[in-house]
């Protein structure tokens, strides 16, 4: 089942994105899986579209890299 996660982050710069890119790429299992940041949004949104990825795994990876984050609810 395809999952779409929307996560508020403290990643504010392209260098921050580069820092977490390898961690997020490890979560991708197929060519259809992807992630992107909207750094223009006030919440610096990370959107992840992937098979079998849970919010807790993504949040854990970003927090270990030193960023704050939280899943946004609908």
N, C-alpha and C positions, 0 to 999 in steps of 0.2 A: 504494500500500500504506500502510495506517495504521500509524503508529509511536507507541509509548508509551515515553517517556523518563522515568527517575527519577533525579533529580540532587540530590546533597547540596550545600547552599549555606551561605554565611555571612549570608544575608538573615535578619534576626531581628525586624524590626519592620514594621508596616504602611506606614510611610514609605519603607522600603527596597523594599517591593513596588511602591509608587507610582512609585518612581524607575525600576525596571526594566520596568514595565508597557508603556510605549510601545515599548521594544526587543523585548519578547516578542510584542506584538500585530502587529508587522511580519512575523513569521514565519508568522502564520496565513493560510491560503489559502482556507478554506471555512468555512461556518457551523458545521460539525461539529468543527472544530479548536478546541482550548481548552488552557488552562494554569491551574494553581493551586498555591499554596504551602500547606504544612502547617507553620505556624510553631510549633505545639505539639510537633512531633516534635523529638527531640534533634539531628537532622541537618538541620532546617529544609528539608524536602524540597520541591523543585519537580517537579511532574508535568506533562509536556507530552504531549498527544494530538493528533497532526497528521499530515497527508500530507507526505511528502518533507522531513522535518526531521531533521537529523543531530545527534548529541550535540555534535560539535565546534562547530557553528554556535551552539547555545544557550550552551555554555560560553564561547565567545569573547565573546558579547554581554555576559554577566554579568561576565566578567573586565574588559572595557573599562569597565564601570560601577563597577569597584572592588570587586567581590565575588569571594570564592574559591568554587570549586565543582568537583565531580567527579561523573562518572556512577557510579551504584551498579549493580553487577553482580548478576545473579540468584543 
